[in-house]
Each structure stands twice: as C-alpha cells, then as structure tokens.
Amino acid sequence: MKYVANLATVIVFVAALALTPGLVRDSLSLQREKADLGELNHIYYGIFSINAWKGQIAEIVLAEIGRMDLKTTAKQLKSSIEGQLSIIIDKLNERIKEANKDSIGGKLKQALINLVVDVEEVKKGVPGYADALITEMTSPETEKKVKQLATKQMRSYFKKTYEKQKTTYRDSIIELYGAGDIETAKRNLATTIKDRTTHIRYQMAILIILSFVMVVIVALTKGRSGFGFGLLSLNLLVLMALGVCTPMIDLEAKIGEMSFFLLGHKVAFENQILYFQSKSVLDVFMIMITHKDFLMKVVGVLMISFSVVIPVIKLLSSLIYFFNVFGAQKSRVINILAFKTGKWSMADVMVVAIFMAYIGFSGIVSNQFDKMKALVPTEIVFITTNGTNLQPGFFAFFAYALLALIVSGMLKSRIEQV
C-alpha cells in the first residue's frame, strides 16, 4: 500500500509540476494582453479625445451634406429670395440716382432712365426672377457643385480641428499584434484574451484538484510515508510560487457604452476604460520596494515577509525537523522556526486581505458609477461595467494557504507519533 501510494503521489506531483510553467507563462502573457487592450480602449483615446469626436461628427456632417435636397430648401426660401431681390433692385436704383445727380450729363441720363424704366414694374417681375434663380440653383449640375464645395470646405475645417496626442505606445501595440488599425487590434486581442482565460482557468482547476488528490493520498497512508509528505510539501511550494508570481486581482472600471443621437445619427463610444490594473503579489511588492517613500518600502518588506517568506521558512523547517536532517530535531533554531513561527505566518491573512480588497474595490467602483449615472441626462445611453474580479493567482494562493494548514496538522500528528 505504501509503495502504491508513493507511486501515485509521484505521478500526481509530476503532472502538477508539468502544468506550472505553462500556467505562469500564460498568466503573465494574459496580464500583458489585458493591459494592452486596456490601453487601446482607454478613455484618453475615446470620450476625452477631440480627434475621436471629430471623426464621428465629420461622418454625420458629410452624410447630411450628401442628403441635402436643394430643391426643397430653395422652395422654402423663395419668399426670402424675393425679398432680397427687391432690396437689390431698390439699392441699385438709388446708386444710379446718386451717381447721376452731380452733373448735367448725369441728370439727363437719369431723366432718360426715369422715362424708359419703371422700377415698380421691374419689381413686379421679382417672383419670376426668383423662380428662374431657383431653377438654376436646383439643376443637377449646380447641386452637385454645391455639395462638392460644401464637402471640400467641411473637410478643410475638420482638418484644422485636431488634438495633439501622444500615441506612440498605442501605435506600438497595434504593430505588435500585426494589426493595420486600432479596431482590428482590439478584436484580435479580445479573442486572444478570451481563449487564453478559458485555457488558464481549466489548467488551474486541474492543478488545484491534483493538489487535493495528493493530500488525500498522503492522508490515506496515515502518515507512514515520509516520501509522500516531502512531495506534498514541494507541491505546496509550487502553489505558493504560482500564487505569488501570477496576477491575483484585476481592477477595472469601464464605460460599456455612452451614446446619443445627433441629427438622426448615432454618436457612440464603447468599452471606454477609466482604470485598469492587473497585479500579482510580486508586482505589488516591486512597486512598494521601489517607491521613493521609505515607509512604503518598509510596508512592502513586511508584506512579503509575513505572507510569503515566513510561511515558506516554516514549511521547510518542519520538513527538515520531520526528516531529522543533520540531527535537526535537536536544533533550537529549527524547533523555533518549525513550531514557534506559526503566529507570524500570515498567508491566510493575505488571502482574506485580497478578498476584502476585491469586495471593497468592487463596491467603490459600483458606487461611483451609480453617482455618474445620476448626473447623465436621460437622452444619453450610459452603460457602465465593473470589471473587478479575482484571478487564478488568488485561487492558487488560497489553495496553498488551505492545504498548508492541513499539511501542518498532518506533520504535527506524524511527529508526535514518531
């Protein structure tokens, strides 16, 4: 039975160990891909960008120019055209009189004009003049030229309206993923992230199940297999490393959609990222230790010490004591590390802290989004998304903390038997 259990433990351990490098590699790739997609969808390039607004408004204006009906417009303006023609005739008559009043020749010319030309009779023909003008304005050739001129002028105006943005990083992401434009890059990244996330969850579930299977196998031997304990402890270290190196939590605040209608056309911005961070314990430690504030460095050291270093030292010391390596059972230092450091081992506290951070951030984001929605007019569709969620690294660390408690009890029981 002992040898069968040992063989089963080896098989399970090798299978779990084989999954680990791929999980770390895929998790780090997923973290980078999520950050890249977050950058492409950042609100800086969307709602907060003059260029993004200009692009959508330009399409609407140019579409309206193309739909413009000069015949309907001209007929609606006929009365205004007639009024303007009457004013022009009156002003022209006044200018001629003004020009002819200062000379004998001019006065004779004006007398002849008054005799031949009846201004009031000329003004009676204004409706006909207006009709002729409208006919000319609404001819297909004229309408085409007017639309071309208006389109050209509007393009010129839009060309002069722009915002200088730093897009070097965004452009490098588009190039990195072999996309010709930002929308293609977004689609490619979204598909990759979805597939990789499913793959990672599947592998992580298998790894955690294998770890619990190892505990069951060792427990069935009733402590007779020191070899099994050793492999199980090594598996715990694998889970610890996986939990520390891979992302534990994603913090994301996103405007899923903001849209409204302008001149019958929809103006819409989708997937606008307000904030995104995906961090592992190691990432947080590096941020803290490199911070310019000394107290932040101290907090970082304490965090990694109590949640990672001391638990690992306690586990290794317990194994050294159990196998009595170099007479370790008589060593005061090993005894202290194996049995007196439990109160300082806070891996379980770290799990609770991450879970509370998840709840806290999720609540804060949801609360702030509710306040934003209350300020948005009803004419605007405003859909927000709280993307804060726990990542596989958290579950690996949680599995480690839980199994470490079980293994610690098993080791203590085995030592007491010995």
C-alpha positions as CSV (number, residue, x, y, z in Angstrom):
1,M,0.0,0.0,0.0
2,K,2.8,2.4,0.9
3,Y,4.6,1.8,-2.4
4,V,1.4,2.2,-4.4
5,A,0.7,5.5,-2.5
6,N,4.2,6.7,-3.2
7,L,3.9,5.9,-6.9
8,A,0.6,7.6,-7.1
9,T,2.0,10.7,-5.3
10,V,4.9,10.9,-7.8
11,I,2.6,10.7,-10.8
12,V,0.3,13.4,-9.4
13,F,3.2,15.6,-8.4
14,V,4.8,15.3,-11.8
15,A,1.5,16.1,-13.5
16,A,1.0,19.2,-11.3
17,L,4.6,20.3,-11.8
18,A,4.3,20.0,-15.6
19,L,1.3,22.3,-15.6
20,T,3.1,25.1,-13.6
21,P,5.5,26.6,-16.2
22,G,2.7,26.9,-18.8
23,L,0.4,28.5,-16.2
24,V,3.0,31.1,-15.2
25,R,3.8,31.8,-18.9
26,D,0.2,32.1,-19.9
27,S,-0.9,34.1,-16.9
28,L,1.9,36.7,-17.5
29,S,1.0,36.8,-21.2
30,L,-2.7,37.3,-20.3
31,Q,-1.7,40.1,-17.9
32,R,0.2,41.9,-20.6
33,E,-2.5,41.4,-23.2
34,K,-5.2,42.8,-20.8
35,A,-3.0,45.8,-20.2
36,D,-2.5,46.4,-23.9
37,L,-6.3,46.1,-24.6
38,G,-6.9,48.5,-21.7
39,E,-4.6,51.0,-23.3
40,L,-6.3,50.7,-26.7
41,N,-9.7,51.2,-25.1
42,H,-8.5,54.0,-22.7
43,I,-10.9,56.9,-22.4
44,Y,-8.0,59.2,-23.3
45,Y,-8.4,58.0,-27.0
46,G,-12.2,58.0,-26.8
47,I,-14.6,60.3,-24.9
48,F,-11.7,62.5,-23.8
49,S,-10.3,62.8,-27.4
50,I,-11.1,65.7,-29.7
51,N,-10.0,63.5,-32.6
52,A,-12.4,60.8,-31.7
53,W,-15.3,63.2,-31.5
54,K,-14.2,64.9,-34.7
55,G,-14.2,61.6,-36.6
56,Q,-17.8,60.8,-35.7
57,I,-19.2,64.3,-36.2
58,A,-17.4,64.6,-39.5
59,E,-19.1,61.5,-40.8
60,I,-22.5,62.9,-39.7
61,V,-22.0,66.3,-41.3
62,L,-20.7,64.9,-44.6
63,A,-23.6,62.4,-44.7
64,E,-26.1,65.3,-44.2
65,I,-24.4,67.2,-47.0
66,G,-24.8,64.2,-49.2
67,R,-28.5,64.0,-48.3
68,M,-29.1,67.7,-48.8
69,D,-32.1,68.5,-51.1
70,L,-31.6,71.9,-52.7
71,K,-35.0,71.9,-54.3
72,T,-36.9,71.6,-51.1
73,T,-34.6,74.1,-49.4
74,A,-34.8,76.7,-52.2
75,K,-38.6,76.5,-52.3
76,Q,-38.8,77.1,-48.6
77,L,-36.5,80.1,-49.1
78,K,-38.4,81.5,-52.1
79,S,-40.0,84.4,-50.1
80,S,-36.6,85.3,-48.7
81,I,-35.1,85.3,-52.1
82,E,-37.9,87.5,-53.5
83,G,-37.3,90.0,-50.6
84,Q,-33.6,90.1,-51.2
85,L,-34.1,90.7,-55.0
86,S,-36.5,93.6,-54.2
87,I,-33.9,95.1,-51.9
88,I,-31.2,94.7,-54.5
89,I,-33.4,96.5,-57.2
90,D,-34.1,99.4,-54.8
91,K,-30.4,99.8,-53.8
92,L,-29.3,99.6,-57.5
93,N,-31.8,102.3,-58.4
94,E,-30.6,104.5,-55.5
95,R,-27.0,104.1,-56.5
96,I,-27.7,105.1,-60.1
97,K,-29.5,108.2,-58.9
98,E,-26.7,109.0,-56.6
99,A,-24.1,108.7,-59.4
100,N,-26.1,110.9,-61.8
101,K,-27.1,113.8,-59.5
102,D,-23.8,115.8,-59.7
103,S,-23.5,116.5,-63.4
104,I,-25.7,117.8,-66.3
105,G,-24.9,114.7,-68.3
106,G,-25.9,112.5,-65.3
107,K,-29.1,114.4,-64.8
108,L,-30.0,114.0,-68.5
109,K,-29.2,110.3,-68.2
110,Q,-31.3,109.9,-65.1
111,A,-34.2,111.7,-66.8
112,L,-34.0,109.3,-69.7
113,I,-33.9,106.3,-67.3
114,N,-36.9,107.6,-65.4
115,L,-38.7,108.0,-68.7
116,V,-37.8,104.5,-70.0
117,V,-37.5,102.4,-66.8
118,D,-40.3,101.9,-64.3
119,V,-38.7,100.5,-61.2
120,E,-42.1,99.3,-59.8
121,E,-42.8,97.5,-63.0
122,V,-39.4,95.8,-62.7
123,K,-40.1,94.8,-59.1
124,K,-43.3,93.1,-60.2
125,G,-41.2,90.6,-62.1
126,V,-39.4,89.6,-58.9
127,P,-41.4,86.3,-58.4
128,G,-40.4,85.3,-61.9
129,Y,-36.8,86.2,-61.3
130,A,-36.8,84.2,-58.1
131,D,-38.3,81.2,-59.9
132,A,-35.6,81.4,-62.6
133,L,-32.9,81.7,-59.9
134,I,-34.3,78.7,-58.0
135,T,-34.4,76.7,-61.3
136,E,-30.7,77.4,-61.9
137,M,-29.8,76.6,-58.3
138,T,-31.5,73.3,-58.3
139,S,-30.2,72.0,-61.5
140,P,-28.3,68.6,-61.2
141,E,-25.0,70.2,-62.2
142,T,-25.4,73.1,-59.7
143,E,-26.5,70.8,-56.9
144,K,-23.5,68.6,-57.5
145,K,-21.1,71.5,-57.5
146,V,-22.7,72.9,-54.3
147,K,-22.3,69.6,-52.5
148,Q,-18.8,69.2,-53.6
149,L,-17.9,72.7,-52.5
150,A,-19.6,72.2,-49.1
151,T,-17.9,68.8,-48.6
152,K,-14.5,70.2,-49.5
153,Q,-15.0,73.2,-47.2
154,M,-16.1,71.0,-44.3
155,R,-13.1,68.6,-44.7
156,S,-10.9,71.7,-44.6
157,Y,-12.5,72.8,-41.4
158,F,-12.2,69.4,-39.8
159,K,-8.6,69.1,-40.9
160,K,-7.8,72.3,-39.0
161,T,-9.6,70.9,-35.9
162,Y,-7.4,68.3,-34.0
163,E,-5.7,67.4,-30.8
164,K,-2.1,66.6,-30.4
165,Q,-2.0,63.2,-28.7
166,K,0.9,61.0,-27.7
167,T,0.1,57.8,-29.5
168,T,3.5,56.2,-29.6
169,Y,2.6,53.4,-27.1
170,R,-0.8,52.8,-28.7
171,D,0.8,52.5,-32.2
172,S,3.4,50.1,-30.9
173,I,0.7,47.9,-29.5
174,I,-1.1,47.9,-32.9
175,E,2.1,47.0,-34.6
176,L,3.0,44.3,-32.0
177,Y,-0.2,42.4,-32.8
178,G,0.1,42.7,-36.5
179,A,-3.0,44.8,-37.0
180,G,-3.4,47.5,-39.6
181,D,-5.7,49.6,-37.4
182,I,-6.8,50.0,-33.9
183,E,-10.2,48.3,-34.3
184,T,-8.5,45.2,-35.8
185,A,-6.0,45.1,-32.9
186,K,-8.9,45.3,-30.4
187,R,-10.7,42.4,-32.0
188,N,-7.6,40.3,-32.2
189,L,-6.7,41.0,-28.6
190,A,-10.2,40.4,-27.3
191,T,-10.3,37.0,-29.0
192,T,-6.9,36.0,-27.7
193,I,-7.7,37.1,-24.1
194,K,-11.0,35.1,-24.1
195,D,-9.3,31.9,-25.4
196,R,-6.3,32.3,-23.0
197,T,-8.5,33.0,-20.0
198,T,-10.5,29.8,-20.6
199,H,-7.3,27.8,-21.0
200,I,-5.8,29.2,-17.8
201,R,-8.9,28.5,-15.7
202,Y,-9.1,25.0,-17.0
203,Q,-5.4,24.3,-16.2
204,M,-5.6,26.0,-12.8
205,A,-8.6,23.9,-11.8
206,I,-6.7,20.7,-12.8
207,L,-3.7,21.8,-10.7
208,I,-5.7,22.5,-7.6
209,I,-7.6,19.3,-8.0
210,L,-4.3,17.4,-8.3
211,S,-3.0,19.1,-5.1
212,F,-6.1,18.0,-3.1
213,V,-5.7,14.5,-4.6
214,M,-2.1,14.4,-3.2
215,V,-3.4,15.4,0.2
216,V,-5.9,12.6,0.1
217,I,-3.3,10.0,-1.0
218,V,-0.9,11.0,1.8
219,A,-3.8,11.1,4.4
220,L,-4.7,7.5,3.3
221,T,-1.2,6.3,4.3
222,K,-1.9,7.6,7.8
223,G,1.5,9.3,7.9
224,R,3.5,6.2,7.1
225,S,5.1,7.8,4.0
226,G,7.7,10.5,4.6
227,F,8.3,10.5,0.9
228,G,4.7,11.5,0.3
229,F,4.9,14.3,2.9
230,G,8.0,15.6,1.1
231,L,6.4,15.7,-2.3
232,L,3.2,17.2,-0.9
233,S,5.3,20.0,0.8
234,L,7.1,20.6,-2.5
235,N,3.7,20.9,-4.2
236,L,2.7,23.5,-1.7
237,L,5.8,25.5,-2.6
238,V,4.7,25.2,-6.3
239,L,1.3,26.6,-5.4
240,M,2.9,29.4,-3.4
241,A,5.2,30.4,-6.2
242,L,2.3,30.3,-8.7
243,G,0.2,32.4,-6.4
244,V,2.9,35.0,-5.8
245,C,4.1,35.3,-9.5
246,T,0.8,35.4,-11.3
247,P,-1.9,38.1,-11.1
248,M,-4.3,37.8,-8.1
249,I,-6.9,40.5,-8.9
250,D,-8.0,42.7,-11.8
251,L,-9.3,46.2,-11.1
252,E,-11.3,47.6,-13.9
253,A,-13.7,50.5,-14.3
254,K,-15.2,50.8,-17.7
255,I,-18.0,52.7,-19.5
256,G,-19.5,50.0,-21.6
257,E,-21.4,52.4,-23.8
258,M,-22.2,56.1,-24.0
259,S,-24.4,57.1,-26.9
260,F,-26.9,59.6,-28.1
261,F,-28.4,60.8,-31.4
262,L,-27.3,63.9,-33.4
263,L,-29.3,64.9,-36.5
264,G,-30.7,61.4,-36.5
265,H,-27.3,59.8,-36.4
266,K,-25.9,57.8,-33.5
267,V,-22.8,59.1,-31.7
268,A,-21.4,56.2,-29.7
269,F,-18.3,55.4,-27.6
270,E,-17.9,51.8,-26.4
271,N,-15.6,50.0,-23.9
272,Q,-14.1,53.1,-22.6
273,I,-11.5,52.1,-19.9
274,L,-11.4,54.6,-17.0
275,Y,-9.0,52.5,-14.9
276,F,-7.3,49.1,-15.2
277,Q,-4.7,47.3,-13.2
278,S,-3.8,43.6,-13.0
279,K,-1.3,42.8,-10.2
280,S,0.4,39.9,-8.6
281,V,1.8,39.9,-5.1
282,L,5.3,40.2,-6.6
283,D,4.1,43.2,-8.7
284,V,2.8,44.9,-5.6
285,F,6.0,44.2,-3.7
286,M,8.2,45.6,-6.5
287,I,6.0,48.8,-6.7
288,M,6.3,49.3,-2.9
289,I,10.0,48.5,-2.7
290,T,10.9,50.9,-5.5
291,H,8.7,53.7,-4.1
292,K,10.6,56.8,-3.0
293,D,8.7,56.8,0.3
294,F,10.7,54.9,2.9
295,L,7.6,53.8,4.9
296,M,6.2,52.3,1.7
297,K,9.4,50.3,1.3
298,V,9.0,49.0,4.9
299,V,5.4,48.0,4.3
300,G,6.4,46.1,1.2
301,V,9.1,44.2,3.1
302,L,6.7,43.4,5.9
303,M,4.0,42.2,3.5
304,I,6.3,39.8,1.6
305,S,8.0,38.7,4.8
306,F,4.8,37.7,6.7
307,S,2.8,36.4,3.8
308,V,5.5,34.6,1.8
309,V,8.9,34.3,3.4
310,I,8.0,33.2,6.9
311,P,5.4,30.6,5.7
312,V,7.9,29.1,3.3
313,I,10.6,29.0,6.1
314,K,8.1,27.4,8.5
315,L,7.2,24.7,5.9
316,L,10.8,23.9,5.1
317,S,11.8,23.9,8.7
318,S,9.0,21.5,9.5
319,L,10.2,19.1,6.8
320,I,13.8,19.4,8.0
321,Y,12.7,18.6,11.5
322,F,10.5,15.7,10.3
323,F,13.3,14.0,8.4
324,N,15.8,15.0,11.1
325,V,18.3,16.3,8.6
326,F,21.7,16.5,10.3
327,G,20.1,16.0,13.6
328,A,17.8,19.0,13.2
329,Q,15.3,17.8,15.8
330,K,17.9,18.8,18.5
331,S,18.5,22.2,16.9
332,R,16.9,25.1,18.9
333,V,16.7,27.3,15.7
334,I,14.9,24.6,13.7
335,N,12.5,24.0,16.6
336,I,11.7,27.7,16.8
337,L,11.2,28.0,13.1
338,A,9.1,24.9,12.8
339,F,6.9,25.4,15.9
340,K,7.0,29.0,17.0
341,T,6.6,30.9,13.8
342,G,3.0,29.9,13.2
343,K,1.7,33.1,14.7
344,W,3.8,35.1,12.3
345,S,2.9,33.1,9.2
346,M,0.1,35.2,7.6
347,A,-0.6,33.6,4.2
348,D,-4.2,33.1,5.3
349,V,-4.4,36.8,6.3
350,M,-3.1,37.7,2.8
351,V,-5.9,35.6,1.2
352,V,-8.5,37.4,3.4
353,A,-6.9,40.8,2.6
354,I,-7.1,40.2,-1.2
355,F,-10.7,39.0,-1.0
356,M,-11.6,42.1,1.1
357,A,-9.8,44.3,-1.4
358,Y,-11.8,42.7,-4.2
359,I,-15.1,43.4,-2.3
360,G,-14.0,46.9,-1.4
361,F,-12.9,48.0,-4.8
362,S,-15.9,46.4,-6.4
363,G,-18.2,48.3,-4.1
364,I,-16.3,51.6,-4.6
365,V,-16.4,51.3,-8.4
366,S,-20.1,50.4,-8.4
367,N,-21.0,53.3,-6.0
368,Q,-19.1,55.8,-8.1
369,F,-20.7,54.6,-11.3
370,D,-24.2,54.9,-9.7
371,K,-23.3,58.6,-9.0
372,M,-22.2,59.1,-12.5
373,K,-25.4,57.7,-14.0
374,A,-27.4,60.0,-11.8
375,L,-25.7,63.0,-13.5
376,V,-26.2,61.8,-17.1
377,P,-29.2,63.2,-19.0
378,T,-31.9,60.6,-19.9
379,E,-31.3,61.3,-23.6
380,I,-27.9,59.7,-23.3
381,V,-27.5,55.9,-23.1
382,F,-24.9,55.4,-20.4
383,I,-23.9,51.8,-19.5
384,T,-21.1,51.1,-17.0
385,T,-19.2,47.9,-16.3
386,N,-17.4,47.0,-13.1
387,G,-14.7,44.5,-14.3
388,T,-13.1,43.9,-10.9
389,N,-12.6,40.2,-10.4
390,L,-10.3,37.6,-8.8
391,Q,-7.6,36.0,-11.0
392,P,-6.2,32.4,-11.0
393,G,-3.2,33.6,-8.9
394,F,-5.6,34.2,-6.0
395,F,-7.0,30.7,-6.1
396,A,-3.5,29.2,-6.3
397,F,-2.5,31.2,-3.2
398,F,-5.8,30.3,-1.5
399,A,-5.3,26.6,-2.2
400,Y,-1.7,26.9,-0.8
401,A,-3.0,28.6,2.4
402,L,-5.7,26.0,2.9
403,L,-3.5,23.0,2.2
404,A,-0.7,24.4,4.3
405,L,-3.0,24.3,7.3
406,I,-3.9,20.7,6.5
407,V,-0.3,19.6,5.9
408,S,0.8,21.4,9.1
409,G,-1.7,19.4,11.1
410,M,-0.6,16.2,9.4
411,L,3.1,16.9,10.0
412,K,2.4,17.7,13.7
413,S,0.5,14.5,14.1
414,R,3.2,12.4,12.4
415,I,5.9,14.0,14.5
416,E,4.0,13.2,17.7
417,Q,3.7,9.6,16.6
418,V,7.4,9.4,16.0
